């Protein structure tokens, strides 16, 4: 007993400090959402669209007009700019005036593009957080499975040693002894497999959070509560981050329809020029107005409008499809989180203790010559599988919680 107390006094502060500095699932998500290059790229695109939007819908830039009117090309005044009274050198400015509705829709279209960029930014944050969480959970599942296998490997080795002793004394057959050796080799192979999986998932996690992925990981969280009820989650499906780009593109498509219809309205322009003639003639000023005539709209504009309307219908169908799919994902995730936690609780309180007691009892009975080796191997195998299943179940509960938790992202502009 004294050596256990000494171990606690010496090593407990070290263990407690390691647990305190272990990387939690929430920290990995937060860091990925804040620092992932994919999020930075989408944030830059959003910033660019926000910079462009205020200039949309304004009047086009004026145009400079420079030219020569009525220049002679034959006769005694050929190519003279001053001798013929009709020849004028002119300079002026021309300004186009699109219709007010068209300019308003152009400004609205630019805002819709900002909405699309904002939706893509929100989705990139969601994707980065979910990807980092998946890598963190997979690494944690592999490492916790590895730890449990290593703790059970000693029992497997004891069973194999007991089988070899029984074989030499004639209490066990060669097949039974080989079966225990096979179980030991299977445990060692799975230890190698989980070690490989841990290193692979650590590398994937580093893709999202950098060198922080090399540190110790906290325990897999299965006690996190949901921020909202399932009813609230279902009601807010169209506002969730994964659907944000689709909804924004539908709004943009509807604005494109109105812009196409606005082409039926006439635009106009004005041109003011100053014309200089030869020294013997007076200078002149001209003012011209031009009005667009959108004739033959049935053949020129209506097909464009019909194409834009069809695009809106396609976007609506795409949105409805994604809403249905996402609603099903939310319902499944809620069920996985709710029932998974109950199953984890049952494993921890009932299934694993029972499997542990059974494997210890059968192995002890066999070691004392009162039990069957096959039963001991079966019980030990069941305990190993139960331990790994429980860790896997913890990972699935954490997956469900992460998915539902990230849906609450409000998408505030960076």
MOFEN-V491235 format. One record per backbone hydrogen bond with DSSP energy under -0.5 kcal/mol. CO is the residue of the C=O (numbers start at 1). NH is the residue of the N-H. Records with the same first field share a line. If there is no record, write none. Layout:
CO: NH + NH
//
This chain:
1: 4 + 5
2: 6
3: 7
4: 8
5: 9
6: 10
7: 11 + 12
8: 12
11: 15
12: 16
13: 17
14: 18
15: 19
16: 20
17: 21
19: 22
22: 24
23: 218
24: 28
25: 29
26: 30
27: 31
28: 32
29: 33
30: 34
31: 35
32: 36
36: 39 + 40
37: 41
38: 42
39: 43
40: 44
41: 45
42: 46
43: 47
44: 48
45: 49
46: 50
47: 51
48: 52
49: 53
50: 54
52: 55 + 56
53: 56
55: 58
63: 94
64: 66
65: 92
67: 90
69: 88
70: 72
72: 79
75: 78
77: 80
80: 72
84: 87
88: 69 + 90
89: 276
90: 67
91: 274
92: 65
93: 272
94: 63
95: 270
97: 268
99: 103
100: 104
101: 105
102: 106
103: 107
104: 108
105: 109
106: 110
107: 111
108: 112
109: 113
110: 114
111: 115
112: 116
113: 117
114: 118
115: 119
116: 120
117: 121
118: 122
119: 123
120: 124
121: 125
122: 126
123: 127
124: 128
125: 129
126: 130
127: 131
128: 132
129: 133
130: 134
131: 135
132: 136
133: 137
134: 138
135: 139
136: 140
137: 141
138: 142
139: 143
140: 144
141: 145
142: 146
143: 147
144: 148
145: 149
146: 150
147: 151
148: 152
149: 153
150: 154
152: 156
153: 157
154: 158
155: 159
156: 160
157: 161
158: 162
159: 163
160: 164
161: 165
162: 166
163: 167
164: 168
165: 169
166: 170 + 171 + 172
167: 170
173: 177
174: 178
175: 179
176: 180
177: 181
178: 182
179: 183
180: 184
181: 185
182: 186
183: 187
184: 188
185: 189
186: 190
187: 191
188: 192
189: 193
190: 194
191: 195
192: 196
193: 197
194: 198
195: 199
196: 200
197: 201
198: 202
199: 203
200: 204
201: 205
202: 206
203: 207
204: 208
205: 208 + 209
206: 210
209: 212
210: 213
211: 214
212: 215
216: 23
229: 233
230: 234
231: 235
232: 236
234: 237
236: 239
237: 240
240: 243 + 244
241: 244
243: 247
244: 248
245: 249
246: 250
247: 251
248: 252
249: 253
250: 254
251: 255
252: 256
253: 257
254: 258
255: 259
256: 260
257: 261
258: 262
259: 263
260: 263
261: 264
262: 265
267: 292
268: 97
269: 290
270: 95
271: 288
272: 93
273: 286
274: 91
275: 284
276: 89
278: 281
284: 275
286: 273
288: 271
290: 269
292: 294
293: 295
296: 299 + 300
297: 301 + 302
301: 305
302: 306
303: 307
304: 308
305: 309
306: 310
307: 311
308: 312
309: 313
310: 314
311: 315
312: 316
313: 317
314: 318
315: 319
316: 320
317: 321
318: 322
319: 323
320: 324
321: 325
322: 326
323: 327
324: 328
325: 329
326: 330
327: 331
328: 332
329: 333
330: 334
331: 335
332: 336
333: 337
334: 338
335: 339 + 340
336: 340
337: 341
338: 342
339: 343
340: 344
341: 345
342: 346
343: 347
344: 348
345: 349
346: 350 + 351
347: 352
350: 354
351: 355
352: 356
353: 357
354: 358
355: 359
356: 360
357: 361
358: 362
359: 363
360: 364
361: 365
362: 366
363: 367
364: 368
365: 370 + 371
366: 369
372: 376
373: 377
374: 378
375: 379
376: 380
377: 381
378: 382
379: 383
380: 384
381: 385
382: 386
383: 387
384: 388
385: 389
386: 390
387: 391
388: 392
389: 393
390: 394
391: 395
392: 396
393: 397
394: 398
395: 399
396: 400
397: 401
398: 402
399: 403
400: 404
401: 405
402: 406
403: 407
405: 408
406: 409
//
